[in-house]
Amino acid sequence: MVKKLVSLALIVMMVLAVSIPAALAGDESPAPHSGYYYVKTGDGKTLNVRNAPNGNIVGHLKYGTRIYVEGFTTPEWALITYTYNNEGFGVGEWAAWVSTRYLVRQNPGKFQRDTAAAQPAAQSTGNDQSTGPLPALNKIFATAKQVDAPYTVVARPSRASGWVNLRWAPSTDAQRISTCPQGKRLTVLVELNGWYQVQDPATGMIGFISSNYVTRQ
């Protein structure tokens, strides 16, 4: 795998979907954002690999796969090398692109669905706390771990034009108190199973956000 920048001319050519073997890429300066990343899709499914930004799908990467990124050709697309059958050139390592929205620096581990969302809310009768959404919330809160030092995460909704909900409790049944657009920076205060308690540094608002839709800085 090539770990160095291509020249500006080669990048322009690759962005235009000109098929250039990855082995030809070479320069002394590492690209911004280059390095190892992991695949983290919001639904645990595979990530499409394309022969150009918004181009044809030439393969797939499983959730949790570790890949080396040459750099971001745009904020939305990351350049990698990928082995596939390039029409007219044959099977080999070629330049390819994946969405930056589904790349994280840390290993996401095994995919876990939102446990609170997966459990239907039972009817509550009087003061019986064994039914209803409270047991599911208690289970999630029991996993809470205060971070040693607050760190920053960035909102990554499923669609670039979408948003991620900020809720008053770590459950999709909890009322939404705000929304976080693509790229919104938040400070993590507490880690929970499938959720973060975060603070919006711009407003001071504190709430809970699903860990499936944020990326650690």
C-alpha positions in Angstrom: 0.0 0.0 0.0 1.3 3.4 -0.9 1.6 5.7 2.1 2.7 8.9 0.4 1.0 11.7 -1.5 0.6 11.7 -5.2 1.5 14.9 -7.0 -1.2 17.6 -7.5 -1.5 16.6 -11.1 -2.1 13.0 -10.3 -4.8 13.8 -7.7 -6.6 15.9 -10.3 -6.5 13.1 -12.7 -7.7 10.6 -10.2 -10.6 12.8 -9.1 -11.6 12.9 -12.8 -11.7 9.0 -12.5 -8.6 8.4 -14.7 -7.5 4.9 -13.8 -4.0 5.2 -12.4 -2.4 2.3 -10.5 -1.9 3.1 -6.8 1.7 2.1 -7.1 2.5 5.2 -9.2 1.5 7.6 -6.4 4.5 9.1 -4.7 5.6 12.3 -2.9 7.5 13.1 0.2 4.7 14.9 2.1 2.0 12.9 3.7 -1.5 14.1 2.8 -3.8 15.7 5.5 -5.8 13.1 7.2 -3.6 10.2 5.9 -3.2 7.2 8.2 -5.1 4.2 9.4 -8.9 4.3 9.8 -11.6 1.8 10.7 -14.9 1.3 8.9 -17.9 2.3 11.1 -21.3 2.3 9.4 -24.4 3.3 11.4 -26.2 0.0 10.6 -23.3 -2.4 10.8 -23.4 -3.1 7.1 -20.5 -2.9 4.6 -19.0 0.3 3.2 -19.1 0.8 -0.6 -15.7 1.2 -2.4 -15.9 3.2 -5.6 -13.6 3.8 -8.6 -14.2 7.6 -8.2 -16.0 10.0 -5.9 -19.7 9.1 -6.5 -18.4 6.6 -9.1 -19.2 2.9 -9.7 -19.1 0.5 -6.8 -16.1 -1.9 -7.2 -16.1 -3.6 -3.8 -17.1 -3.5 -0.2 -15.4 -3.2 3.2 -16.8 -4.9 6.3 -17.7 -3.1 9.5 -14.6 -2.7 11.6 -12.1 -3.2 8.7 -8.8 -1.4 9.2 -7.6 0.5 6.1 -4.9 3.0 5.2 -6.2 6.3 3.8 -3.8 8.2 1.5 -5.7 11.4 2.2 -9.1 13.2 1.7 -9.5 14.4 -1.8 -12.6 16.3 -0.6 -14.2 16.5 2.8 -16.6 13.8 1.7 -14.2 11.3 0.0 -11.1 9.4 1.1 -8.5 8.0 -1.3 -7.4 4.4 -0.6 -5.8 1.6 -2.6 -8.0 -1.4 -3.3 -7.6 -4.6 -5.2 -10.2 -5.1 -7.9 -10.6 -5.9 -11.6 -10.2 -2.5 -13.3 -11.8 -2.8 -16.7 -9.2 -2.5 -19.4 -6.3 -2.9 -16.9 -7.1 -6.2 -15.1 -6.9 -7.2 -11.4 -4.5 -5.1 -9.3 -4.2 -2.4 -6.6 -5.9 0.7 -7.9 -6.9 4.0 -6.6 -10.4 3.9 -5.0 -12.6 6.1 -2.8 -14.8 5.6 0.2 -17.1 8.0 2.1 -15.3 9.8 5.0 -18.5 9.8 6.9 -18.0 6.1 7.8 -14.3 6.2 8.8 -13.1 6.5 12.4 -9.6 6.5 14.0 -10.4 4.0 16.7 -11.4 0.4 16.4 -15.2 0.4 16.8 -15.3 -3.2 18.0 -18.2 -5.5 17.3 -21.3 -3.7 16.0 -24.0 -3.3 18.7 -27.5 -2.1 17.9 -29.2 0.5 20.1 -30.4 -1.7 23.0 -32.9 0.9 24.1 -34.4 1.2 20.6 -34.5 -2.6 20.2 -36.7 -3.1 23.3 -40.4 -2.2 22.9 -41.8 -0.2 25.8 -44.1 -2.2 27.9 -47.2 -0.8 29.4 -46.7 0.7 32.9 -49.2 -0.1 35.6 -49.2 2.2 38.6 -45.8 2.3 40.4 -44.5 -1.0 38.9 -41.0 -0.2 37.8 -40.4 -3.7 36.3 -42.3 -2.6 33.2 -42.0 0.3 30.8 -38.8 2.0 29.4 -37.2 2.5 32.9 -35.5 -0.9 33.2 -33.8 -0.4 29.7 -32.6 3.1 30.8 -31.3 1.7 34.1 -29.4 -0.9 32.2 -27.7 1.7 30.0 -27.0 4.1 32.9 -25.3 1.2 34.7 -22.6 1.2 32.1 -21.8 4.9 32.5 -18.1 5.7 32.8 -16.9 9.2 33.3 -14.0 10.0 31.0 -10.7 10.9 32.5 -10.3 13.8 30.2 -13.2 15.2 28.1 -12.6 14.8 24.4 -14.2 15.9 21.1 -16.4 14.0 18.8 -18.0 15.2 15.5 -21.5 14.4 14.4 -21.7 12.1 11.4 -25.4 11.6 10.3 -26.3 8.9 7.8 -26.8 11.6 5.1 -24.5 14.6 4.8 -27.6 16.8 4.7 -29.1 15.2 7.8 -28.6 15.6 11.5 -28.1 13.6 14.7 -30.5 13.9 17.6 -29.4 15.1 21.0 -31.7 13.7 23.6 -32.3 14.2 27.4 -31.7 10.5 28.1 -29.8 7.7 26.3 -32.8 6.3 24.5 -34.5 6.9 21.1 -37.7 7.1 23.1 -36.4 10.1 25.0 -37.4 13.6 23.9 -35.1 15.3 21.5 -33.7 18.5 22.9 -31.6 19.6 19.9 -30.2 18.4 16.6 -26.6 18.3 15.5 -25.7 18.8 11.8 -22.9 17.1 9.9 -19.5 18.2 11.4 -21.0 19.6 14.7 -18.3 19.3 17.4 -19.3 18.1 20.9 -17.4 17.4 24.1 -17.8 13.9 25.6 -18.3 13.9 29.4 -19.5 10.3 30.0 -19.4 7.1 27.9 -22.2 4.6 28.0 -23.1 1.5 26.1 -24.0 2.8 22.6 -24.3 6.4 23.8 -22.2 9.5 24.9 -23.2 12.2 27.3 -22.0 15.3 25.6 -21.9 19.1 26.0 -22.3 21.5 23.1 -19.4 23.9 23.7 -21.2 26.6 21.7 -24.3 26.7 23.9 -23.4 24.7 27.1 -26.3 22.3 26.5 -25.8 18.8 27.8 -27.6 15.7 26.4 -27.1 12.2 25.0 -26.1 11.2 21.5 -25.8 7.8 19.8 -22.2 6.7 19.5 -23.1 5.2 16.0 -23.4 8.7 14.5 -20.3 10.5 15.8 -16.6 10.2 15.1 -13.9 10.9 17.6 -11.4 13.7 16.8 
